[in-house]
Amino acid sequence: MERTLVLIKPDAVVKNIIGKIISIYEENGLYVENLKMISPTRKILEEHYEEHKGKPFFQELISSLKDRSIVAMVISGEEAISKVRKINGATDPLKAEKGSIRNLYGISVRQNSVHGSSDIHAAKREIKIWFES
């Protein structure tokens, strides 16, 4: 069983589609192992998005998520990371596969409803940030 982090971002929380998104993961054989709603601090967000530090969009990204409700989940299952990434779809909702979460609910590259860890190392690091700090 593999574990990954999924974040349901503020744009999806505001649209009241948390349950719809969770059901998509569950319908694809994945399990919600842990879940919490959080208004993240700047520290959590800066740690989570550290690979983008110094990029032109970094401060705007942090500001757009800080102190807004996010649902953080640990999702598990066979090949959970690759399954979640496929279910989520491409970062840009306009390029996301039809029926993917971002295709269905995303508004833009920044407001694309969900985040999923990119690989096993990112998943371990991100789960620690959101659930063990």
Stockholm file with secondary structure:
# STOCKHOLM 1.0

chainA/1-133         MERTLVLIKPDAVVKNIIGKIISIYEENGLYVENLKMISPTRKILEEHYEEHKGKPFFQELISSLKDRSIVAMVISGEEAISKVRKINGATDPLKAEKGSIRNLYGISVRQNSVHGSSDIHAAKREIKIWFES
#=GR chainA/1-133 SS CEEEEEEECHHHHHTTCHHHHHHHHHHTTCEEEEEEEECCCHHHHHHHTGGGTTSTTHHHHHHHHTTSCEEEEEEEETTHHHHHHHHHCCSSTTTSCTTSHHHHHCCSSSSCSEEECSSHHHHHHHHHHHHCC
#=GC SS_cons         CEEEEEEECHHHHHTTCHHHHHHHHHHTTCEEEEEEEECCCHHHHHHHTGGGTTSTTHHHHHHHHTTSCEEEEEEEETTHHHHHHHHHCCSSTTTSCTTSHHHHHCCSSSSCSEEECSSHHHHHHHHHHHHCC
//
